Amino acid sequence: MKNLAIACTALLACGMVMAENLEGTDDLLCAAGQAQICFENGECFSVAPWELSIPDFVVIDTKEKTVSTTKASGQNRSSPFSSVERSDGIIYLQGMEGDRAFSFVIEESSGHMTVAIARDGLSVTIFGVCTDADI
């Protein structure tokens, strides 16, 4: 089990460096690498994504406008987003669910992803990478 964890970590680290070009891609597979949580009192903490129940991988379907966990995760979570725009090599996604607003910014040429999630008095920032889900 320890070797599997090391291999997965190495694979994720490689993905952070060598993501692929996403121009024209509608289905993205994205992985969270780092996360930070901040509170309205100014305190911020770096945390492992799983400490905040952030899925290891999500699938973004820009045509259906959904962000979903993978089938293999067994979590069966999905959130709709209201807008998707591509401009100057960047994919912008925005949505709202429950008491949270969220935004994804994904660089098409590298697959680098930045996500911001906000609710009253709390924000979470996630950095990660995306690749073509249809590979």
Backbone as a chain_set.jsonl record, in Angstrom:
{"seq": "MKNLAIACTALLACGMVMAENLEGTDDLLCAAGQAQICFENGECFSVAPWELSIPDFVVIDTKEKTVSTTKASGQNRSSPFSSVERSDGIIYLQGMEGDRAFSFVIEESSGHMTVAIARDGLSVTIFGVCTDADI", "coords": {"N": [[0.824, -1.186, 0.0], [1.968, 1.227, 0.761], [3.845, 1.584, -1.293], [2.123, 1.98, -3.447], [0.958, 4.418, -2.738], [3.219, 6.076, -2.868], [3.831, 5.83, -5.593], [1.52, 6.964, -6.735], [1.73, 9.576, -5.781], [4.096, 10.364, -7.052], [3.237, 10.202, -9.698], [1.26, 12.203, -9.743], [2.867, 14.427, -9.2], [4.43, 14.455, -11.521], [2.441, 15.033, -13.353], [1.892, 17.638, -12.655], [3.962, 18.996, -13.793], [4.002, 18.221, -16.473], [1.513, 18.68, -17.944], [-1.052, 18.529, -20.498], [-1.911, 20.174, -23.64], [-5.012, 21.775, -23.784], [-6.65, 22.929, -25.655], [-9.671, 23.193, -27.369], [-10.702, 20.981, -26.075], [-13.382, 19.346, -24.512], [-14.04, 17.705, -22.345], [-12.583, 17.376, -19.281], [-10.136, 15.996, -17.125], [-9.308, 16.521, -13.893], [-6.959, 17.154, -11.274], [-6.462, 17.824, -7.862], [-3.789, 19.493, -6.307], [-2.681, 21.158, -4.303], [-4.003, 22.919, -1.463], [-5.589, 25.653, 0.217], [-7.072, 27.129, 3.036], [-8.954, 29.866, 4.149], [-10.048, 32.103, 6.683], [-12.477, 34.567, 7.779], [-11.304, 36.087, 9.764], [-8.735, 36.44, 8.997], [-6.926, 34.39, 9.28], [-5.123, 31.86, 7.651], [-4.549, 28.626, 6.272], [-2.463, 26.107, 4.978], [-3.481, 23.093, 3.596], [-3.892, 19.55, 3.109], [-5.582, 18.459, 0.204], [-7.496, 16.363, 0.624], [-8.123, 16.66, 3.295], [-10.084, 18.528, 3.323], [-12.149, 17.293, 2.165], [-11.925, 17.376, -0.583], [-12.193, 15.994, -3.728], [-9.926, 13.534, -5.137], [-9.759, 13.441, -7.921], [-11.593, 15.157, -10.467], [-14.1, 15.322, -13.001], [-14.609, 17.528, -15.552], [-17.159, 18.613, -17.51], [-17.564, 20.562, -20.116], [-19.565, 20.984, -21.969], [-21.956, 19.912, -20.894], [-21.894, 21.347, -18.618], [-20.987, 20.561, -15.977], [-19.316, 19.563, -12.963], [-17.879, 16.738, -11.761], [-17.297, 13.93, -9.567], [-15.088, 11.157, -10.18], [-16.114, 7.93, -11.443], [-14.71, 5.849, -10.256], [-14.116, 6.83, -7.741], [-16.291, 6.413, -6.127], [-17.854, 8.277, -4.88], [-19.903, 9.74, -6.115], [-20.582, 12.513, -6.611], [-21.714, 15.622, -7.88], [-21.721, 18.82, -9.401], [-23.431, 21.497, -10.851], [-22.388, 24.103, -13.136], [-22.79, 27.544, -13.985], [-21.699, 29.146, -15.983], [-19.404, 29.056, -18.724], [-16.476, 30.029, -20.281], [-14.188, 30.653, -22.867], [-11.232, 32.328, -23.372], [-8.515, 33.977, -24.749], [-6.771, 31.736, -24.392], [-7.486, 30.733, -21.924], [-9.65, 28.903, -19.81], [-12.637, 29.645, -18.274], [-14.715, 28.899, -15.607], [-17.737, 29.178, -13.815], [-19.845, 28.95, -10.966], [-22.565, 28.25, -8.695], [-23.575, 26.73, -5.735], [-25.612, 25.487, -3.188], [-24.594, 27.166, -0.347], [-22.349, 28.237, -1.505], [-20.073, 29.836, -3.768], [-18.247, 29.278, -6.747], [-15.244, 29.299, -8.73], [-13.358, 28.345, -11.553], [-10.207, 28.541, -13.078], [-8.51, 27.711, -15.849], [-5.611, 27.086, -17.546], [-5.24, 26.682, -20.932], [-2.97, 25.886, -22.478], [-1.173, 24.643, -20.734], [-2.634, 23.221, -18.86], [-2.746, 23.928, -16.207], [-4.486, 24.605, -13.213], [-6.516, 26.755, -11.258], [-8.589, 27.128, -8.52], [-11.248, 28.733, -6.88], [-13.223, 28.838, -4.044], [-15.929, 30.105, -2.333], [-17.686, 31.045, 0.603], [-19.839, 32.507, 3.075], [-17.668, 34.092, 5.167], [-15.536, 32.339, 4.732], [-12.996, 30.963, 2.651], [-11.673, 28.859, 0.082], [-8.838, 27.902, -1.659], [-7.604, 26.196, -4.442], [-5.006, 24.525, -6.101], [-4.019, 22.889, -9.051], [-3.934, 20.448, -11.729], [-5.084, 19.805, -15.083], [-6.158, 17.477, -17.588], [-6.909, 16.016, -20.797], [-9.891, 14.305, -20.636], [-10.636, 12.294, -22.301], [-8.548, 10.649, -23.049]], "CA": [[0.0, 0.0, 0.0], [2.862, 2.374, 0.818], [4.408, 1.761, -2.628], [1.07, 2.542, -4.278], [0.851, 5.831, -2.374], [4.4, 6.753, -3.409], [3.673, 5.864, -7.05], [0.47, 7.939, -7.053], [2.296, 10.891, -5.516], [5.038, 10.644, -8.141], [2.44, 10.427, -10.904], [0.649, 13.517, -9.612], [3.931, 15.418, -9.34], [4.764, 14.509, -12.944], [1.335, 15.706, -14.008], [1.984, 19.064, -12.38], [4.977, 19.544, -14.661], [3.811, 17.87, -17.862], [0.122, 18.628, -18.378], [-1.126, 18.666, -21.944], [-2.674, 21.255, -24.213], [-6.441, 21.508, -23.676], [-7.408, 23.697, -26.637], [-10.709, 22.43, -28.039], [-11.121, 19.84, -25.264], [-14.621, 19.612, -23.777], [-14.071, 16.891, -21.13], [-11.298, 17.502, -18.602], [-9.882, 15.257, -15.889], [-8.498, 17.446, -13.106], [-6.489, 16.664, -9.977], [-6.045, 18.85, -6.906], [-2.448, 19.27, -5.791], [-2.49, 21.925, -3.074], [-5.185, 23.666, -1.045], [-5.445, 26.577, 1.331], [-8.347, 27.594, 3.565], [-8.825, 31.139, 4.848], [-11.215, 32.519, 7.456], [-12.68, 36.013, 7.747], [-10.44, 36.756, 10.734], [-7.418, 36.59, 8.392], [-6.12, 33.177, 9.417], [-5.093, 30.958, 6.503], [-3.787, 27.408, 6.519], [-2.274, 25.154, 3.892], [-4.0, 21.787, 3.996], [-3.969, 18.551, 2.047], [-6.94, 18.525, -0.354], [-8.419, 15.381, 1.215], [-8.544, 17.135, 4.613], [-11.276, 19.347, 3.103], [-13.044, 16.448, 1.358], [-11.777, 17.683, -2.007], [-11.922, 14.726, -4.418], [-8.612, 13.408, -5.787], [-9.964, 13.776, -9.327], [-12.934, 15.523, -10.922], [-14.297, 15.418, -14.444], [-15.332, 18.734, -15.941], [-17.81, 18.5, -18.82], [-17.902, 21.943, -20.448], [-20.815, 21.017, -22.737], [-23.061, 19.675, -19.945], [-21.672, 22.295, -17.518], [-20.95, 19.861, -14.693], [-18.072, 19.109, -12.338], [-18.287, 15.501, -11.089], [-16.264, 12.993, -9.142], [-14.942, 10.024, -11.088], [-16.845, 6.731, -11.029], [-13.84, 5.045, -9.393], [-14.068, 7.376, -6.38], [-17.431, 5.919, -5.368], [-18.489, 9.38, -4.156], [-21.113, 10.135, -6.847], [-20.855, 13.926, -6.376], [-21.757, 16.414, -9.098], [-22.189, 20.192, -9.237], [-23.555, 22.235, -12.109], [-21.895, 25.468, -13.142], [-23.679, 28.357, -14.814], [-21.054, 29.754, -17.145], [-18.098, 28.617, -19.202], [-15.988, 30.925, -21.324], [-12.792, 30.488, -23.295], [-10.72, 33.606, -23.842], [-7.052, 34.141, -24.72], [-6.092, 30.549, -23.898], [-7.912, 30.423, -20.561], [-11.022, 28.43, -19.63], [-13.228, 30.174, -17.052], [-15.966, 28.256, -15.204], [-18.264, 29.753, -12.589], [-21.108, 28.386, -10.54], [-23.012, 28.455, -7.329], [-24.355, 25.601, -5.233], [-25.769, 25.63, -1.746], [-24.167, 28.488, 0.119], [-20.996, 28.443, -2.018], [-19.804, 30.25, -5.141], [-16.942, 28.733, -7.131], [-14.663, 29.674, -10.017], [-12.193, 27.615, -12.032], [-9.421, 29.18, -14.126], [-7.658, 26.636, -16.364], [-4.788, 27.504, -18.677], [-5.353, 25.647, -21.96], [-1.695, 25.401, -23.001], [-0.45, 23.837, -19.746], [-3.548, 22.466, -18.005], [-2.7, 24.381, -14.819], [-5.808, 24.969, -12.727], [-6.689, 27.455, -9.992], [-10.006, 27.101, -8.15], [-11.607, 29.507, -5.689], [-14.549, 28.519, -3.513], [-16.198, 31.067, -1.26], [-18.973, 31.132, 1.286], [-19.778, 33.543, 4.087], [-16.628, 33.971, 6.178], [-14.588, 31.253, 4.464], [-12.619, 30.734, 1.254], [-10.74, 27.768, -0.182], [-8.14, 28.01, -2.941], [-7.033, 24.911, -4.839], [-4.148, 24.536, -7.279], [-3.892, 21.549, -9.594], [-3.733, 20.309, -13.171], [-6.121, 19.118, -15.848], [-5.767, 16.858, -18.843], [-8.056, 15.585, -21.591], [-10.519, 13.127, -20.018], [-10.892, 11.296, -23.33], [-7.321, 9.981, -23.485]], "C": [[0.873, 1.257, 0.0], [3.459, 2.648, -0.554], [3.388, 2.375, -3.58], [0.923, 4.039, -3.997], [2.019, 6.632, -2.94], [4.282, 6.89, -4.925], [2.632, 6.892, -7.465], [0.971, 9.366, -6.842], [3.257, 11.296, -6.624], [4.295, 10.951, -9.433], [1.799, 11.804, -10.871], [1.696, 14.609, -9.786], [4.353, 15.557, -10.79], [3.684, 15.258, -13.702], [1.389, 17.203, -13.801], [2.972, 19.726, -13.334], [4.625, 19.349, -16.127], [2.339, 17.697, -18.243], [0.081, 18.862, -19.877], [-1.984, 19.841, -22.366], [-4.153, 20.892, -24.249], [-7.285, 22.293, -24.673], [-8.397, 22.786, -27.351], [-11.209, 21.216, -27.276], [-12.357, 20.208, -24.456], [-14.71, 18.858, -22.458], [-12.68, 16.88, -20.516], [-11.263, 16.612, -17.371], [-8.895, 16.098, -15.094], [-8.16, 16.853, -11.739], [-6.049, 17.846, -9.116], [-4.661, 18.5, -6.376], [-2.223, 19.923, -4.438], [-3.776, 22.657, -2.742], [-4.835, 24.579, 0.123], [-6.837, 27.03, 1.744], [-8.098, 28.876, 4.359], [-10.149, 31.502, 5.512], [-11.289, 34.034, 7.496], [-11.823, 36.766, 8.756], [-9.002, 36.912, 10.222], [-6.517, 35.377, 8.51], [-6.258, 32.311, 8.168], [-4.188, 29.781, 6.811], [-3.65, 26.613, 5.23], [-2.71, 23.791, 4.405], [-3.898, 20.833, 2.813], [-5.396, 18.57, 1.514], [-7.926, 17.569, 0.312], [-8.87, 15.782, 2.611], [-9.806, 18.0, 4.523], [-12.315, 18.599, 2.269], [-13.054, 16.841, -0.113], [-11.438, 16.372, -2.708], [-10.526, 14.715, -5.045], [-8.691, 13.85, -7.242], [-11.399, 14.218, -9.543], [-12.934, 15.542, -12.443], [-15.125, 16.666, -14.704], [-15.86, 18.52, -17.353], [-18.291, 19.897, -19.194], [-19.176, 22.044, -21.281], [-22.032, 20.849, -21.829], [-23.02, 20.627, -18.759], [-21.789, 21.62, -16.154], [-19.513, 19.589, -14.265], [-18.475, 17.906, -11.498], [-17.089, 14.72, -10.61], [-16.201, 11.857, -10.164], [-15.744, 8.839, -10.557], [-16.029, 5.914, -10.039], [-13.807, 5.556, -7.955], [-15.185, 6.83, -5.504], [-18.201, 7.011, -4.642], [-19.779, 9.875, -4.807], [-21.537, 11.57, -6.523], [-20.826, 14.67, -7.706], [-22.307, 17.799, -8.783], [-22.307, 20.839, -10.607], [-22.831, 23.57, -12.003], [-22.684, 26.251, -14.187], [-23.002, 28.958, -16.029], [-19.711, 29.113, -17.433], [-17.709, 29.55, -20.336], [-14.532, 30.591, -21.609], [-12.338, 31.809, -23.889], [-9.209, 33.656, -23.677], [-6.331, 32.962, -24.081], [-6.445, 30.141, -22.482], [-9.359, 29.936, -20.603], [-11.494, 28.947, -18.279], [-14.546, 29.452, -16.799], [-16.435, 28.923, -13.915], [-19.603, 29.129, -12.255], [-21.398, 28.697, -9.1], [-23.835, 27.239, -6.927], [-24.424, 25.7, -3.722], [-25.413, 27.044, -1.348], [-22.779, 28.856, -0.399], [-21.014, 28.948, -3.458], [-18.426, 29.693, -5.486], [-16.551, 29.198, -8.522], [-13.459, 28.802, -10.301], [-11.528, 28.473, -13.1], [-8.409, 28.128, -14.577], [-6.922, 27.141, -17.592], [-4.773, 26.385, -19.717], [-4.003, 25.071, -22.388], [-0.96, 24.467, -22.04], [-1.342, 22.915, -18.929], [-3.535, 22.899, -16.555], [-4.044, 24.973, -14.414], [-5.703, 25.706, -11.396], [-8.186, 27.517, -9.727], [-10.19, 27.932, -6.89], [-13.038, 29.15, -5.308], [-14.774, 29.445, -2.331], [-17.593, 30.867, -0.69], [-18.802, 32.169, 2.385], [-18.698, 33.235, 5.118], [-15.544, 32.949, 5.914], [-14.267, 31.194, 2.976], [-11.624, 29.586, 1.189], [-10.141, 28.007, -1.561], [-7.461, 26.675, -3.207], [-6.181, 25.126, -6.08], [-3.994, 23.095, -7.749], [-3.663, 21.572, -11.088], [-4.902, 19.559, -13.799], [-5.513, 18.518, -17.112], [-7.046, 16.45, -19.574], [-8.617, 14.298, -20.983], [-10.737, 11.997, -21.015], [-9.635, 10.578, -23.809], [-7.363, 8.492, -23.225]], "O": [[0.559, 2.235, -0.678], [3.577, 3.806, -0.955], [3.743, 3.196, -4.426], [0.779, 4.834, -4.926], [1.829, 7.743, -3.435], [4.595, 7.943, -5.481], [2.832, 7.617, -8.439], [0.67, 10.258, -7.635], [3.237, 12.439, -7.083], [4.678, 11.854, -10.176], [1.797, 12.504, -11.884], [1.437, 15.612, -10.451], [4.611, 16.67, -11.25], [3.989, 16.039, -14.604], [0.978, 17.965, -14.676], [2.824, 20.907, -13.648], [4.917, 20.217, -16.948], [1.965, 16.669, -18.807], [1.054, 19.334, -20.465], [-2.696, 20.43, -21.553], [-4.507, 19.804, -24.703], [-8.509, 22.323, -24.553], [-8.021, 21.737, -27.875], [-12.062, 20.487, -27.781], [-12.39, 21.247, -23.795], [-15.385, 19.317, -21.537], [-11.717, 16.434, -21.141], [-12.259, 16.493, -16.657], [-7.783, 16.362, -15.551], [-8.967, 16.147, -11.133], [-5.356, 18.749, -9.584], [-4.393, 17.347, -6.037], [-1.646, 19.318, -3.535], [-4.556, 22.982, -3.637], [-3.919, 24.312, 0.901], [-7.687, 27.287, 0.891], [-7.151, 28.959, 5.142], [-11.225, 31.241, 4.973], [-10.287, 34.715, 7.274], [-11.635, 37.974, 8.614], [-8.148, 37.451, 10.925], [-5.449, 35.34, 7.899], [-7.364, 32.062, 7.689], [-3.189, 29.915, 7.518], [-4.615, 26.464, 4.48], [-2.352, 23.388, 5.512], [-3.828, 21.259, 1.66], [-6.337, 18.686, 2.299], [-9.079, 17.936, 0.539], [-9.901, 15.298, 3.08], [-10.511, 18.184, 5.515], [-13.246, 19.202, 1.734], [-14.056, 16.667, -0.806], [-10.482, 15.702, -2.317], [-10.008, 15.761, -5.437], [-7.804, 14.545, -7.738], [-12.315, 13.721, -8.887], [-11.902, 15.751, -13.08], [-16.207, 16.836, -14.142], [-15.089, 18.274, -18.281], [-19.296, 20.373, -18.666], [-19.81, 23.099, -21.296], [-23.024, 21.563, -21.979], [-23.975, 20.715, -17.988], [-22.569, 22.037, -15.298], [-18.621, 19.41, -15.094], [-19.323, 18.029, -10.613], [-15.998, 14.827, -11.169], [-17.149, 11.632, -10.917], [-16.02, 8.757, -9.36], [-16.578, 5.349, -9.092], [-13.5, 4.792, -7.04], [-15.053, 6.786, -4.281], [-19.108, 6.712, -3.866], [-20.66, 10.382, -4.113], [-22.698, 11.822, -6.2], [-19.996, 14.372, -8.564], [-23.244, 17.938, -7.997], [-21.394, 20.743, -11.427], [-22.675, 24.11, -10.907], [-23.184, 25.679, -15.156], [-23.672, 29.253, -17.019], [-18.986, 28.691, -16.532], [-18.505, 29.827, -21.233], [-13.755, 30.287, -20.704], [-12.974, 32.347, -24.794], [-8.688, 33.406, -22.59], [-5.388, 33.154, -23.314], [-5.774, 29.29, -21.897], [-10.187, 30.48, -21.333], [-10.841, 28.724, -17.26], [-15.402, 29.399, -17.682], [-15.63, 29.202, -13.027], [-20.398, 28.818, -13.142], [-20.604, 29.312, -8.389], [-24.688, 26.777, -7.685], [-23.422, 25.963, -3.057], [-25.885, 28.007, -1.952], [-22.101, 29.694, 0.195], [-21.856, 28.545, -4.261], [-17.542, 29.638, -4.632], [-17.4, 29.455, -9.375], [-12.64, 28.545, -9.419], [-12.21, 29.067, -13.935], [-7.557, 27.702, -13.797], [-7.542, 27.572, -18.563], [-4.345, 25.269, -19.424], [-3.908, 23.869, -22.636], [-0.207, 23.597, -22.478], [-0.863, 21.932, -18.365], [-4.238, 22.307, -15.736], [-4.659, 25.734, -15.161], [-4.915, 25.338, -10.524], [-8.962, 27.909, -10.599], [-9.396, 27.848, -5.953], [-13.941, 29.159, -6.145], [-13.929, 29.561, -1.443], [-18.545, 30.562, -1.409], [-17.691, 32.659, 2.592], [-18.789, 32.25, 5.851], [-14.707, 32.708, 6.783], [-15.153, 31.355, 2.137], [-10.839, 29.369, 2.111], [-10.865, 28.282, -2.518], [-6.828, 26.097, -2.324], [-6.588, 25.83, -7.005], [-3.855, 22.185, -6.933], [-3.248, 22.585, -11.65], [-5.605, 18.793, -13.141], [-4.498, 18.99, -17.627], [-8.139, 16.535, -19.015], [-7.893, 13.313, -20.833], [-10.996, 10.862, -20.616], [-9.652, 9.959, -24.872], [-6.405, 7.784, -23.534]]}, "num_chains": 1, "name": "protein.A"}
